[in-house]
Amino acid sequence: MTVIRVRSSLHRRLETSNLQYRKGIPEKLRPYFNGKWEIKETLNTPHPTIARVRHHELSAKVEAQIANAWAQFHGQLKIEETQLHHMADRWYQSKLDNLRKPEVYEQSVAETVIHRGNGRAPVLDREHTWSLTLQTPPQANTFNNLKAALGKEAEELLLQSEIALRQDSELYHKLLVLMADRALRVAGEATKNHDCGVSSSENANRVESRDSPKLSEVWTSFEQHYASSENPKDKAKVATYRSDFSKFIQHTGDVRLSMLNRSHALGFRDVLRALPDTTVAGFRELAGFTAKDFRNLPLDQQCEIASEENLTARSAPGVRNALKRTAAVLAWADREQWTKYNVLNPLPDVPNAQSEKQGEAFQYDSEEARTLLTSDHILGSLSVDELWCMLVLYYTGARLREITPMMGEDLLIVDGPETEGLQVREEHELGRRVKNKASIRVIPVHKDLKELGFLEYADRQPRDPLFPDLWDMTGNRAGSFSKKLKFLGMKEGIRPTVRPSHGFRHHVIGLWREAEKRQDLQDAYLGHAAGSQQAKYSGFKAVAKAAQDVWPELPDKQKLMAYLWPTIEGTTEETT
């Protein structure tokens, strides 16, 4: 099978025009994905712009599922049976919702044929989409029949839930049993409605859970609330917000407010980036539509026109403002209707590809940190400046945006010999910004960094960048380094994450906690807000002394030296 790569991560087979998503699975994780070495899914569109949007949605779920599998593989995460019940209930609800659609109701009744019997050998009837004879209760020898009937549905359910399960595990068997039980209920519901002549709308009112409103209902309430206001600014707000929120509804498929997650927000952001700027001069001549008419078109059609006509894309501020307007409507619904959402919300409990579990920030474990510091593939692929930056991140726990803009003058002699420190400060004209006042601090240079020669490397003119390869006013070079670190790590079996450089910070926090150091010293070292006042009473020497025995011994110092000082190593070899 010949596959053509179209742009990044998009592929097209010669025998079809539709684009395809492909993702390789590490060998150790293949048992969690039914033995597959690669995930392949069609994106059901030949248009790269639309396909890229769908690719981002699918990629976020696959990456989260792989991270979940790694966590289970390393023994850091255990799937509970209650999670399986919740998954099966969501699947059951989706089948009921599908059953209520008038256009598929009769077909669903005909295709959902599941038999319950007492025979010892359950038989799969392949004449129907779902047709399974189950024992009561299902026994172990029903596994193959369950898998044949519901295996594809289970894979899709696991993907949507961002959970991985070994196909030979008891939990996977349990999930199939739970789904079979729900499938029997769907069949019973379909038969009952068919016999009793219950319409799909009546059934929806009787069964549907109204735990939170759909997005279309949120907008209707928002529009009614502000359109009836006598304040002209409120009416203008409705007109301004309507276009962005209608796009959001189209993108998400009009889900319930409580079902939103971060992947919806990220996907919607990518959609907005692909749409054209309707405020540019001569837009009507370029697109063939007035700006107002264009904004009223379906989202897919807007993307298609933008791709074909090569229209000017939205600016970054325009995308941010559209996201803010959408978030404002959601926030209003959260206040007015006492519902909860977690989309477009930068709180730490938002589930995403960089966290294994909701509410848990990503951090490198000890084995992953060791791999980053010893892998020849990673060390050989990074420049000397990138290597030093990675080591500084590892030994300081600082944020990447605090490290990369540093200058030669930021290496200080704080309090006499052997008390060198790196200062984190704010200087906007040089692209230097801090998160809060507590982030302005001086971090002691660790003894291991000194032994590796960091003081010699950092001996620069006061206004020269400390890491020349990584500094620019925009921070784009630092972002490229972070992405590079992510993909290098993935090839070595390290979990993928959205912010790989930030994984060092949380790893360092874990090391300080394991060493049982005082909280005020830890806060002063890491620049946490809780330590903004404590740092004043924790002297620099006390912080430096506490930090000396936090980190474990370097796994292979000689190998690091060879990569950090390649010219010296080369000279030694020539002399020898």
Buried (B, 14 or more C-beta within 10 A) or exposed (E): EEEEEBEEBBBBBEEEEEBBBEBEBBEEBBBBBBEBEEBEBEBEBEBBBBBBBBBBBBBBBBBBBBBBBBBBBBEEBEBEEEBBEEBBEBBBBBBBEBBBEEEEBEEBBEBBBBBBEEEEEBEBEEEBEBBBBBBEEBEEEBBEBBBEBBBEBBBEBBBBBBBBBBBEBEBBBBBBBBBBBBBBEBBEBBEEBBEEEEEBEEBBEEBEEEEBBBBEBBBEBBBEEBEEEEEEEEBEBBEEBBBBBBBBBBBBEBBBBEBBBBBBBBBBBBBBBBBBBBEEEEBEEBBEBEBEEBBEBEBBEBBBBBBEEEBBBBEEEBBEBBBEBBBBBBBBBBEEEEBEBBBBBEEEEBBBBBBBEEEBBBBBBEEBBBBBBBBEEBBEBBBBBBBBBBBBBBBBBBBBBBBBBBBBBBBBEBBEEEBBBBBBBEEEEBBBBBBEEBBBBBBBBBBBBEEBBBEEBBEBEEEEBBBEBBBEEEBEBBBEBBEBBBEBBBEBBBBBBBBBBBBBBBBBBBBBEEEEBBEBBBBBBBBBEEBBEBBEEBEBEBBBEBBEEBBEEBEEEEBBBBBBBEEEEEEEEEEE
